[in-house]
Structure formats: C-alpha cells, structure tokens
C-alpha cells in the first residue's frame, strides 16, 4: 500500500514537470498564457475529465492526478512567492510616480466594483459575510495573465498598458485587506459578530506585521550584505527563499495568512539595494510554484457544472465583464483617459483573476463561503480569465472602427509654429527623441519635435509635451516645420525605411542642412552617408564598444590596451566608410561622433548622444 501511494506521488510530480517542460511551452507558442495553460492542464488531469474517464478506460488513470491534496502545500507556496514579489515591486518611488492612477483610479475601481457585486450577491440570497468575500474577489483582475499578455505584445508602455498596470497594482494592494477580512469573518464570536472577528484579526495581524517590520529592519539588510559578500549564488538563493517562506510562517504562527508576511517582507526589501537581485533569484521558483497553484485550481474546476448549466455561467460571465466595463470606462474618463483607452483597459480588466482563487480557497476552508458557491466562483473566474485575449482583440477591432469614424483629436490639429529663427527639428518622439529634446531644452537650443503616432502624440500633448503630429515623409510638412532654414535635423526613428526616405527629402529641400541620424548598424550608417546624412550614429557598434570597454576595465585589463583595441575597431569602421565612398570629412565626423570622449571610463555613452 505504501509503495502504491509513493508511486502515485511520483506520478503526480511527473505530470507537473511534463506540463511545465513540454505542454506549457507548446501552448505558449500558439498564444496561450502559462497561467491559462496550467489551468487547462489541471482541468484535463483532474476528476472532471481524465479522472472520470478512467473508470471506463483504466489506462487513463496513469495520466490523471491521484491526490490533489498533496499539491496544496506547494500551491500555497506559489501564492506566498507571488505576494513576496508583488511587495518587491511596490516601491515608494513607483507608487508616487503613478499615484494618480494607482491610488485614484485603481482604488475607486476596486471599491465601486466590489460594492456592486456585494449588493448583487446579497440580493441573490448570499449571507453578508459570503457576499463581502465574493465581491472583493471578483472585483480583482488577473495580474499573471494580463501583464504577461501586454508584455509579450510590448504594450506595457502604451497609455492602455500604463493605465491597466496602475489599476492592477492597486488590486494587488487590495488583496491584503481582503485576506484580513477572510480571517475576521472566520473568527466571529459565538454571537457571530463581524466586528469581533475583525478586531481579533487586526490584533493578530498588527502583532505579526510589527514583528516582521522590527526584525526585518534590523536584520534583513545586514543579513543580505553578509550573504552577498560570500559571492556564492546558491547561498544567496537559499537566503532569498528563507526570507520569503520564513516571514510567511512567522505571520502564520499568529493565525494570519502566510501571504501577508511575505508581502511585508517584500516591501521591506524593496527599499534596499538587494531588491533586483532577489527578484531575479526567485523568479524561476515563483513561476514553477505558481504553475502548481494554477494546476491545483484546474483540478478543482467543475466542468460538469458548466456543461449542465451553460446559460448560468454564460450570464454570470457576461454580467461580470459588462459591470467592470460600466465602472472602469467612466472612471477612466474622469482621470483623463480617452474613450478608447478606457474601453480597452476595461476589457482587459473585465475578467476576474487569480486572487479570487486564493480568497475562495481560504473562505471555503474557514466556512465563510459555502463549498458549492466557492466552486461556482472558482470555475467562473477560470472561464473569465480565458477570455482575456479575445476581449483585447475585440477592443482593438472597436478601436480601429471608432478611429476611422471619429473626428480628429483637436490636439492633432495644432500646427507646428512658424519658425522665428533657426532651430533643430527632431523627428521621432520616442524615448530617444524625448531625451534629445530634453538635452536641447537644458542648453536653451530652440527645437521642434514631430511624430506620426496619433494616439501617443494626442496623449503626450495633453500631458504638456511640446510635440506636434505630422508625417515627416511629406515634403509640405517638412517645409512647414522650417526645414529650409533649420539649424539641423535629428532623425531618431528606429524604422530604417522611413528614416532613409526622410533623409533624402530633407537633403533635397536643403542641401546645406546638417542631418544627424540614428543608424541601426554599420551597413545602415554607410547607406545614410550615401544619402547625404552629415552624421550617422550606429547604435549597435556604439553599444558593443562601450560594453566591451566597461567589461575589460572591470576585469583589470590595462587601460592602454583597452583604448588601443577600441581605437582599432573604430579605425576598421572608418576604413569601411572610406571603402564605401564616404568622403574624408564625413568619416572624421562619424568616428568622432561615435566616441565623443577620449576613450577613458566616464565618457558619455553613445545612447546619450543618440
């Protein structure tokens, strides 16, 4: 019997490892989030699918999980690590930088949405205690799915991405009082007083947090410095895991959630110099343990209930998403978001998230929420999370149609001012272009910045940026910007074709114009020089040379040898330019511009030039 149990335990671990190493990467290639992949695999390997079919086909039992309770401890560790890393992310600097959206828009979204769901749940006959947990859980969205989805599409820095991330940040913060609420509701006295339970939870939580903070401030930083000084990666990894789990166990000893202690420890470390190192060290562990967590949730999904009552689940899912859209869109407009950005943000945040699983597990385990209700909420949450990609595609479709029919944003109709004198024209207002403009402004050099990303420019102008909408490929627009009398033209675009075309047009309009362009590499720089650019800065060459110089100095290679090798590489680049037919004056400009310093450490980085 013991051997059979042991075999089952190994089999379950093998299923998890196979899911992580094989199935999840395959599903990710077709655009399915790892969190959703683990949920789906857990559902298939659980009692709803393979577990049920194994009664008819016994060989399927080898692919079904034998005992889901054995995974509970590992699943809880996944939540602990998630809260710990969230604490690391919530630095004071980040909160103050995004305080308007986080503390304003985010907090209102959570409170208003939760209040409405609480009232609906109470109206449907749920007890007040259960309605409070249901409302709080469904008001939150999925950080694990949405942030990864936006990161893969490189949209976290867009207006929609920033607004979505800010609200998710506030939702992550809201988890802590909700966990307190679960403890409070489960510790009601014999008379059932919520206030009594809340008072008990606050006393226990305050004592646990106070001990974590006091010990953490006196011990954590010296302890981490001691461990880091050993230069042993495995010891540092063990110390990071010890902090995350140890603080969780400390708060658990006071009858409070382990996640709370891990969260507070993360907040404390966020203000130290070890924040990034610990975050990178624990990221793989968090991914695996969170995978186990989502897998265990998948095991508990009630697929037969969905098949038996598809209308009920469909109506609940639709009502949840519509409710969040109805709340987030007007709130987003009140905080300065455009209609389209507010709508797309609402669609991304419409589904519920992983913290609903955490709250339901604790609430059903403590008797606050009935098991059948908790099972319904968990299944509804999983179904809603699976709709995130489809809802975002719907938002993109609506945005394209609305933008075609909508009148132009008045901010985009503002024409560039007529030049009062010679000024610099900066084409491209991304991160590089903004830095160039900041440097010009610092040195009181008049300039005009233009870009053709309509949505970003409209938002940036409303935020006070002095940038104008227009296509620099258009002769008339360049002339309107004053290219015939400009002091110089700076091209910061990363698209080679557009950059080359603008350089040609500008050179034709003003043969004497100084044109400074960002080049992708040496070949692109050669092509730009042939098109008449005065100065091309190849970003790949400059980055590689600066990195090589830095690492050689740090490794103790003599300065003379380092500088000589760097100059040798630059001579190779200069000869390549000469062979390509670039005249001597431009070759000298290229070599000098690509290394404005003398070759010693501390010279300006090329990225600062471009």
SEGU-476029 format. One line per 10 residues: number of its first residue (from 1); for each residue x, y negated, z negated of C-alpha. Coordinates in steps of 0.001 Angstrom, whole numbers. Last residue first. Layout:
NUM) X Y Z; ...
END
This chain:
610) 21517 -59307 29960; 24240 -61032 27969; 23127 -59591 24663; 22975 -56172 26308; 26597 -56683 27289; 27580 -56754 23615; 29382 -59841 22451; 32985 -59280 21337; 33293 -58035 17758; 35904 -55424 18461
600) 38579 -56588 20877; 38341 -56653 24688; 38784 -60379 25106; 35086 -61142 25186; 32807 -61842 28131; 33093 -58263 29417; 30701 -57655 32308; 30636 -61337 33085; 34398 -61466 33664; 34437 -58423 35891
590) 31451 -59579 37918; 32589 -63187 38184; 36042 -62098 39401; 34399 -59862 41999; 32182 -62758 43031; 35202 -64920 43732; 37001 -62120 45606; 34218 -61483 48137; 32090 -58331 47887; 32836 -56043 50858
580) 32016 -52663 49272; 35729 -51946 48953; 36057 -55121 46900; 33227 -54033 44619; 34770 -50590 44161; 38101 -52248 43388; 36439 -54315 40651; 34762 -51236 39155; 38109 -49433 39055; 39655 -52529 37483
570) 36920 -52436 34839; 37835 -48857 34026; 41470 -49827 33677; 40513 -52771 31465; 38706 -50352 29133; 41701 -47994 29141; 44075 -50845 28284; 41832 -52146 25517; 41691 -48699 23918; 45432 -48114 24262
560) 46261 -51467 22690; 43801 -50964 19852; 45452 -47735 18714; 42974 -44800 18478; 41709 -44612 14876; 38483 -42699 15450; 36456 -45850 14749; 38352 -47727 17468; 37684 -44934 19959; 33988 -44801 19013
550) 33493 -48543 19491; 35349 -48757 22813; 33440 -45803 24219; 30116 -47331 23157; 31065 -50686 24713; 32207 -49016 27919; 29069 -46868 28183; 26714 -49780 27531; 28489 -52032 30026; 28554 -49438 32788
540) 24864 -48535 32292; 23772 -52194 32147; 25374 -53324 35386; 25483 -57147 35097; 25233 -58775 38516; 26499 -62363 39036; 26077 -64560 42078; 23460 -62442 43869; 23735 -62743 47650; 22052 -59555 48881
530) 25450 -57841 49247; 26082 -58649 45598; 22799 -57003 44683; 23718 -53841 46602; 27040 -53606 44787; 25297 -54052 41429; 22840 -51262 42293; 25726 -48922 43032; 27475 -49877 39765; 24381 -49245 37613
520) 20926 -50576 36799; 21689 -54201 37569; 20317 -57225 35685; 20620 -60289 37858; 22194 -63724 37693; 21413 -65937 40688; 23131 -69330 41013; 21284 -71214 43761; 23332 -72674 46648; 21443 -70866 49448
510) 18057 -71986 48000; 14942 -70596 49699; 16761 -67705 51399; 18638 -66823 48216; 15374 -66826 46257; 13657 -64512 48748; 16571 -62062 48806; 16880 -61987 45002; 13116 -61463 44685; 13302 -58465 47016
500) 16203 -56881 45166; 14449 -57219 41784; 11193 -55777 43111; 12989 -52725 44496; 15185 -52190 41435; 12420 -52199 38830; 14051 -53097 35490; 13330 -56800 35816; 15668 -59271 34084; 16302 -61638 37019
490) 17837 -64957 35925; 17646 -67834 38418; 19882 -70880 38072; 19913 -74675 37885; 16647 -74867 39792; 16056 -77429 42559; 14812 -75147 45358; 13478 -72613 42807; 11055 -75125 41334; 8433 -72784 39842
480) 6054 -73845 42635; 8722 -72762 45121; 8813 -69320 43507; 5005 -69160 43692; 4962 -70102 47364; 7561 -67497 48313; 5660 -64681 46574; 7859 -61905 45201; 7953 -63924 41955; 4392 -62812 41251
470) 2708 -65032 38686; 1630 -65453 35090; 3381 -68032 32953; 5391 -67832 29711; 5687 -70233 26769; 4783 -67748 24023; 2165 -69040 21557; 335 -65853 20585; -2443 -66660 23071; 268 -66888 25712
460) 1559 -63439 24737; -1919 -61886 25024; -2516 -63333 28504; 1009 -62349 29550; 540 -58745 28389; -2719 -58277 30294; -1501 -59968 33479; 1853 -58201 33821; 3222 -60460 36587; 5953 -62299 34677
450) 7314 -65850 34535; 9612 -67789 32194; 10549 -71461 32707; 13731 -72965 31345; 15286 -76080 29847; 18569 -75402 28003; 18395 -76610 24403; 21020 -74101 23176; 18570 -72167 20998; 15953 -72366 23771
440) 18312 -70718 26242; 19083 -67972 23707; 15384 -67388 23015; 14678 -67274 26748; 17359 -64623 27290; 15938 -62607 24368; 12439 -62764 25834; 13714 -61622 29225; 15480 -58600 27748; 12456 -57516 25681
430) 10048 -58021 28582; 9402 -61395 30180; 10567 -60832 33756; 11768 -63665 35995; 13655 -66361 34079; 13939 -69666 35955; 16588 -71993 34538; 16028 -75734 34761; 16979 -78751 36819; 14722 -81711 36207
420) 11094 -82673 35598; 9947 -79387 37081; 6214 -79215 37746; 4595 -77138 35033; 3831 -73484 35772; 115 -73040 36486; -2341 -72017 33773; -4819 -69673 35460; -3561 -66674 33504; -4721 -68123 30192
410) -8178 -68568 31665; -8453 -64765 31986; -9669 -64009 35484; -13399 -63285 35821; -14338 -59684 35196; -15366 -57313 37970; -11999 -55679 38711; -10934 -55872 35064; -14147 -54154 33987; -13599 -51254 36382
400) -9993 -50714 35378; -10790 -50984 31658; -13680 -48507 31931; -11397 -45923 33537; -8633 -46502 30965; -11134 -46139 28114; -12479 -42894 29574; -8897 -41612 29831; -8479 -42514 26153; -11652 -40632 25238
390) -10429 -37556 27107; -7034 -37586 25374; -8636 -37985 21889; -11407 -35360 22357; -9552 -32512 20606; -9505 -34546 17397; -13335 -34596 17412; -13602 -30815 17545; -11173 -30450 14641; -13081 -33013 12570
380) -16424 -31332 13244; -14979 -27987 12154; -13623 -29482 8924; -16899 -31342 8256; -19021 -28186 8786; -16729 -26077 6581; -16940 -28723 3830; -20730 -28658 4038; -20779 -24854 3770; -18334 -24943 845
370) -20378 -27518 -1134; -18441 -30702 -1871; -17340 -31736 -5378; -16645 -28131 -6411; -12917 -28548 -7052; -11883 -26309 -4147; -14491 -27888 -1887; -13130 -31382 -2616; -9482 -30356 -2315; -9967 -28626 1030
360) -12300 -31375 2259; -9818 -34125 1382; -6912 -32415 3126; -8940 -31559 6237; -10277 -35141 6417; -6635 -36191 6203; -6026 -34543 9578; -8153 -36999 11506; -11627 -38064 12615; -12371 -39074 16200
350) -13163 -42705 17087; -9627 -44026 16574; -8509 -43712 20207; -11915 -44868 21455; -11884 -47852 19088; -8442 -48938 20313; -9659 -48753 23916; -12669 -50918 23041; -10649 -53491 21073; -8094 -53741 23892
340) -10850 -54146 26500; -12766 -56778 24515; -9604 -58761 23808; -8102 -58662 20337; -8103 -61847 18244; -8976 -60545 14774; -12736 -61141 15185; -12591 -59264 18493; -11058 -56265 16732; -13780 -56358 14080
330) -16434 -56458 16816; -14857 -53428 18575; -13931 -51459 15442; -17388 -51027 13873; -19533 -50130 16891; -16706 -47970 18263; -16475 -46171 14911; -20234 -45528 14912; -20227 -44300 18513; -17442 -41819 17689
320) -19217 -40448 14601; -22658 -40318 16259; -21287 -38423 19264; -19580 -35849 17055; -22679 -35398 14873; -24928 -35014 17937; -22600 -32484 19544; -22225 -30535 16304; -25989 -30302 15854; -26640 -29523 19520
310) -24013 -26775 19585; -25756 -24908 16726; -25092 -21150 17064; -21905 -21556 19124; -20586 -24193 16721; -21485 -22016 13717; -19761 -19012 15327; -16604 -21161 15725; -16297 -21889 12008; -12777 -23248 11684
300) -10936 -21728 8699; -8065 -20202 10667; -7613 -23477 12535; -7039 -25230 9216; -4286 -22715 8448; -2668 -23448 11820; -2908 -27198 11163; -1062 -26705 7870; 1453 -24269 9361; 2213 -26837 12060
290) 2552 -29449 9355; 5177 -27196 7789; 7063 -26851 11072; 6971 -30543 11963; 7744 -31702 8423; 10791 -29433 8276; 12046 -30839 11595; 11511 -34469 10412; 13170 -33970 7025; 16736 -34896 7992
280) 15738 -37729 10335; 13615 -39385 7637; 16330 -38807 5052; 18933 -40562 7206; 16572 -43402 8103; 15717 -44240 4475; 19175 -43837 2968; 19936 -47584 2758; 17226 -48035 146; 13829 -49783 247
270) 12076 -46855 1933; 13453 -44561 -801; 10969 -45953 -3325; 8017 -45766 -934; 8884 -42165 -63; 8972 -41246 -3743; 5509 -42808 -4145; 4171 -40711 -1235; 5724 -37509 -2589; 4089 -38112 -5966
260) 687 -38752 -4366; 942 -35689 -2091; 1392 -33420 -5100; -2133 -34375 -6184; -2674 -35299 -9831; -3102 -32929 -12811; -135 -34369 -14686; 2061 -31411 -13675; 1000 -32113 -10081; 2704 -35517 -10398
250) 6015 -33813 -11187; 5470 -31130 -8537; 5166 -33820 -5889; 8267 -35601 -7162; 10190 -32342 -6889; 8909 -31488 -3411; 10049 -34679 -1663; 13142 -35252 -3810; 14291 -31617 -3581; 13825 -31592 194
240) 16048 -34670 509; 18672 -33165 -1824; 18733 -29894 146; 19243 -31809 3384; 22062 -33843 1831; 23734 -30621 653; 23420 -29094 4140; 24890 -32201 5748; 28045 -32160 3549; 29769 -35552 3634
230) 30264 -35398 -173; 29753 -39152 -438; 26154 -38691 741; 25357 -36586 -2356; 26755 -39165 -4784; 25052 -42021 -2949; 21781 -40079 -2989; 21986 -39571 -6770; 22911 -43204 -7397; 19883 -44311 -5283
220) 17394 -41841 -6763; 18240 -42045 -10480; 17338 -45413 -11975; 14652 -46496 -9539; 13281 -42982 -9189; 13051 -42238 -12889; 11014 -45346 -13569; 8939 -45030 -10388; 8210 -41306 -10785; 7399 -41730 -14497
210) 5060 -44634 -13789; 3393 -42740 -10943; 2624 -39759 -13200; 1318 -41884 -16060; -788 -44007 -13731; -2208 -40920 -12050; -3186 -39267 -15330; -4781 -42421 -16686; -6461 -43202 -13370; -7825 -39672 -13051
200) -9284 -39764 -16551; -10903 -43139 -15928; -12314 -41934 -12614; -13779 -38852 -14253; -15416 -40906 -16958; -16719 -43417 -14423; -18180 -40592 -12317; -20196 -39475 -15336; -21486 -35922 -15038; -22772 -35675 -18600
190) -20356 -32834 -19212; -17551 -35101 -18152; -16520 -35769 -14595; -13125 -34356 -13704; -13882 -33256 -10119; -15142 -36711 -9177; -12003 -38357 -10516; -9661 -35911 -8768; -11451 -36469 -5454; -11368 -40231 -6025
180) -7631 -40175 -6675; -7151 -38409 -3337; -9269 -41160 -1759; -7144 -43818 -3464; -4034 -42253 -1848; -5505 -41632 1605; -6237 -45337 2072; -2544 -46022 2712; -2609 -43693 5713; -5730 -45490 6925
170) -3901 -48805 6665; -1089 -47482 8864; -3630 -46029 11284; -5140 -49504 11658; -1724 -51001 12429; -856 -48198 14860; -4042 -48766 16856; -3475 -52531 17051; 151 -52083 18116; -706 -49447 20731
160) -3562 -51487 22214; -1303 -54540 22494; 1440 -52451 24055; 4480 -51386 22003; 3092 -47927 21188; 2276 -47339 24854; 5216 -45207 25950; 2858 -42471 27214; 4514 -39882 24975; 4469 -42405 22111
150) 738 -43055 22572; -97 -39339 22306; 2289 -38861 19380; 653 -41753 17529; -2864 -40490 18295; -2393 -36818 17364; -496 -36997 14057; -2117 -40270 12936; -5589 -38754 13345; -8397 -41054 12227
140) -9912 -41958 8860; -13567 -42904 8301; -14480 -39186 8357; -12605 -38516 5115; -13864 -41549 3191; -17484 -40941 4137; -17337 -37220 3323; -15656 -37928 -21; -18242 -40553 -1019; -21149 -38411 244
130) -20001 -35493 -1927; -20059 -37627 -5064; -23407 -39233 -4145; -25067 -35858 -3603; -25904 -35002 33; -29531 -35289 1102; -29373 -36702 4619; -29804 -40227 3206; -26696 -39653 1056; -24720 -38608 4149
120) -25993 -41654 6069; -25144 -44023 3214; -21643 -42552 2831; -21119 -42746 6607; -21994 -46469 6581; -19718 -47234 3628; -16804 -45269 5117; -16993 -47187 8400; -17148 -50576 6648; -14337 -49811 4181
110) -11927 -48162 6639; -12408 -50736 9398; -12163 -53627 6944; -8858 -52303 5595; -7340 -51897 9055; -8467 -55265 10465; -7188 -57308 7536; -4461 -55462 5644; -2941 -53763 8683; -3843 -56251 11443
100) -2929 -59406 9558; -130 -57761 7557; 1828 -56571 10579; 5202 -58168 9759; 4455 -58083 6031; 3719 -54346 6139; 6837 -53582 8183; 9135 -55540 5874; 7656 -54013 2725; 8478 -50554 4051
90) 5635 -48170 4769; 7568 -45740 6977; 9237 -43941 4067; 5856 -43567 2356; 4496 -41985 5535; 7455 -39589 5420; 6525 -38491 1893; 2845 -38205 2821; 3675 -35878 5728; 6126 -33865 3595
80) 3461 -33254 968; 864 -32382 3621; 3202 -29747 5074; 3937 -28448 1578; 199 -27828 1158; 227 -25665 4290; 3148 -23666 2914; 1234 -22958 -297; -1958 -22059 1582; -269 -19676 4001
70) -767 -16612 1805; -4485 -17429 1649; -4844 -16767 5391; -4347 -13030 4896; -4211 -10738 7933; -3742 -13187 10774; -4763 -11658 14112; -2371 -10499 16828; -1800 -6985 15467; -5537 -6775 14733
60) -6120 -6846 18499; -5216 -3137 18609; -8409 -2336 16683; -10718 -3375 19575; -14269 -3357 18230; -13494 -4458 14666; -10512 -6394 16081; -12940 -8691 17904; -13905 -10452 14689; -10337 -11128 13580
50) -9380 -12029 17130; -12013 -14777 17363; -13693 -16259 14263; -11526 -14364 11770; -8378 -16266 12729; -5777 -15833 15460; -7863 -17759 18007; -8718 -20572 15560; -5124 -20774 14350; -3946 -21021 17958
40) -6398 -23845 18610; -5426 -25799 15506; -1722 -25260 16240; -2209 -26582 19779; -4233 -29555 18529; -1362 -30567 16247; 1190 -29853 18986; -704 -32257 21316; -1948 -30775 24602; -575 -32440 27725
30) 34 -29498 30047; 3674 -29195 28985; 2538 -29393 25353; 676 -26114 25777; 3866 -24335 26814; 5824 -25941 23973; 3116 -24843 21462; 2986 -21231 22668; 6654 -20314 22556; 8689 -21500 19563
20) 5995 -22766 17217; 3289 -20242 18055; 5799 -17387 18043; 7060 -18518 14646; 3522 -18659 13231; 2621 -15234 14629; 5870 -13818 13229; 5036 -15174 9776; 1655 -13427 9943; 3308 -10152 10963
10) 5842 -10416 8174; 3067 -10806 5601; 1130 -7931 7137; 4191 -5700 6872; 4580 -6617 3211; 944 -5790 2534; 1344 -2430 4284; 4528 -1623 2362; 2799 -2380 -931; 0 0 0
END
